[in-house]
């Protein structure tokens, strides 16, 4: 019981510090309504290669729609897992040391600290994916990696 109280106090201290630093979102924030048809959402501006539209987030996860015209450069998220579901388009994705083909309906789980990249098949148009990251992702946990010359990798944002 004493250990439980100590652990609870430690957890509250950590959460209080994170809250004070603005790193925890206690209540969910919705950018779109629940039940929206994701196929109806379009980019809100012109973009060169990648466009990201936040859907919703709380302290445990973030969800985004992401459009990619050409590629996503090799990178990793040290503290986040990412789930990707392809809505439109096709291409080759590398996760760790495996490369595979993506098409509408494909699902990818990317564990934390795992290098990953994407090259879009431009003949099939822009790729559009649903990306869910856990915990809440604010963009700061993206570590770019120099790609080995033999792996498919994308260009910049």
N, C-alpha and C positions, 0 to 999 in steps of 0.2 A: 504494500500500500504506500509506504514511504517513497519507494522508487517511482511508483506511478505518479505521485504528486510532484516529485522532482522533474520527471520527464514532461508532465503536463506544463509545469512552470517554464521549462526550457523551450517547449514548443510555442507557448504564448509569447515568450520574450523574443524568439526569432520572428514570429508573425508580426508582433508589434513593431519591431525594427523595420521589417520589410514594408509594412503599411506606412510607417513614417517616411520612408524613402520613396513612397509612391510605386512600389514594385508589386503590390498585391491588389487585385481588383476583387473586392468582397462580393459585389453584386454583379450579375451578368450585364453585359452591354451588347445590345443588338443593333447592328447596322442595317439588317434586313429583317423582315417579319418571318416568323416561323411559318413553314408551309409554302414558302415562295418557290416557284419553279426556277431552279438554277440556270436552266437553258434560256430563260428570259432576261438574265442579267448580262449586260454588255459593258465593255470598258467605258469609263467616263471621260477619257481623253485619248489623244493620239499618243502612241508610245513606240519606241525604237525596237525593243526586243521583248521585254517582260513588263507585264502590268499586273499589279496585285490589288485586289479589292477585299478588304476585311468584311467578314460576315457577322461574327459574334466572338466574344471572349469572356472568360472569367479567370479566376486565379489558377484554374486547373487546365485550361486548354484555350486554343485560338483556332478559328476556322477562317479560311481565305478561299476565294476564287483566284486562280492564277492563269493568265494567258501567256504563252511563250511562242514567239514567232520563229526563233532560230535555235536557241540553246540556253542551257543553264550551266555555268562554269562549275568545275569540280569544287565542292565545299563540304563542310560538315557542321553539325550543331553539337557542341560539346555536351549540352545539358538537356537537349530536347529530342523527343522521338517525333517522327513525322509519318503520317498516313496520307497517301496520295491515291485519289480515285480519278481516272481519266474520263472526262465527259465528251471530249471531242479531239480529233487529231490523232496522230501516231508518231512514233519515234523510238529511239534506242535510249534506254536508261542504264546507267552503271550504278550499282549499289555495292560498295565494298569491292570485291574482286569478281563480281558477276555482272554481265551485260545481257540485257534481254529486251525484246520488242514490246512496246506498249501500243494499245489501241483502245477505242472507247470500251469501257467496262473493266479495263485492267486496274488492279489494285496493287499497291506497293507499301510495305511497312519498312521504314528506315529507322533502325535503332539509333539512339544517341551515340555521338562520336564516330559515325560511320560515313566515310566519304561517299558522295553521290553527285551525279551529273546527268544531263539530258541533252540529246541532239534530236531536234524535231525533223520529221520527214516533211519538208516544205511542200512536196507535191500533194500532201493531204491537208494543207492549210494550217492555220494556227492551232496549237494544242491548248486546250482548256482543261484545267484540273481543279478538283476540290482538294485542298490541303488542310489537314487537321494536325496541329502540333500541341504537344503536351510537355511541360506546363505552358502557361500563357507565354506566347512568343511576341517580343517587341522588336525583333530584327537585330538585336545586339549580339545574339549568339550565332553568328554566321562567320565561320572561319574559312577563308579562301585557301585552296591548296593548289600548288603547282602540279599539273597533271603530267604523268609519265607520257612519253611520246607515243606509246602503243595503245593508250586507252582513248575511247571517244570522249570528248569533253566539249563543253560549250564555251561560248564567249561571254562577255560581260553583260551587265544588266542594261 
